[in-house]
Amino acid sequence: MEQEKDNFWLYIGGIIVAAIVGVFLLKSREMESVPVKAFEETRSQVERQIQNAKP
């Protein structure tokens, strides 16, 4: 009985770790689909708009 209980928490921990790793993998794949140059351009435009909005 005690061994089954230990395995339960081991499985729960494994599922949590797998979910976190999956999220990071999907996030990195999403960022690869965005060209770096376009990302930098958009960021610089946003920064310019923020600077222009400041009084």
Sequence and secondary structure as in RCSB ss.txt:
>XXXX:A:sequence
MEQEKDNFWLYIGGIIVAAIVGVFLLKSREMESVPVKAFEETRSQVERQIQNAKP
>XXXX:A:secstr
 HHHHHHHHHHHHHHHHHHHHHHHHHHHHHHHHS HHHHHHHHHHHHHHHHHH  
